[in-house]
């Protein structure tokens, strides 16, 4: 199994955290 999936998941979570922090 490639690490690409894990990387995408991490980036997606980070994007949500940053997005939420920016909105709030």
KOLPA-452223 format. One record per residue (C-alpha): residue in three letters; chain; x, y, z. Coordinates in nm, 3 decimals. Layout:
% KOLPA-452223
+-------+------+---------+---------+---------+
| lovex | gupa |      xx |      yy |      zz |
+-------+------+---------+---------+---------+
|   ALA |    A |       X |       Y |       Z |
...
+-------+------+---------+---------+---------+
% end
This chain:
% KOLPA-452223
+-------+------+---------+---------+---------+
| lovex | gupa |      xx |      yy |      zz |
+-------+------+---------+---------+---------+
|   UNK |    A |   0.000 |   0.000 |   0.000 |
|   UNK |    A |   0.139 |   0.336 |  -0.101 |
|   UNK |    A |   0.193 |   0.628 |   0.133 |
|   UNK |    A |   0.008 |   0.858 |  -0.107 |
|   UNK |    A |  -0.324 |   0.777 |   0.058 |
|   UNK |    A |  -0.191 |   0.860 |   0.404 |
|   UNK |    A |  -0.038 |   1.182 |   0.272 |
|   UNK |    A |  -0.369 |   1.288 |   0.116 |
|   UNK |    A |  -0.552 |   1.213 |   0.442 |
|   UNK |    A |  -0.304 |   1.419 |   0.644 |
|   UNK |    A |  -0.325 |   1.710 |   0.402 |
|   UNK |    A |  -0.705 |   1.691 |   0.404 |
|   UNK |    A |  -0.719 |   1.696 |   0.784 |
|   UNK |    A |  -0.468 |   1.980 |   0.798 |
|   UNK |    A |  -0.676 |   2.174 |   0.546 |
|   UNK |    A |  -0.987 |   2.127 |   0.761 |
|   UNK |    A |  -0.804 |   2.239 |   1.076 |
|   UNK |    A |  -0.657 |   2.547 |   0.906 |
|   UNK |    A |  -0.989 |   2.627 |   0.738 |
|   UNK |    A |  -1.180 |   2.599 |   1.065 |
|   UNK |    A |  -0.924 |   2.811 |   1.248 |
|   UNK |    A |  -0.937 |   3.074 |   0.973 |
|   UNK |    A |  -1.318 |   3.089 |   0.973 |
|   UNK |    A |  -1.329 |   3.105 |   1.354 |
+-------+------+---------+---------+---------+
% end
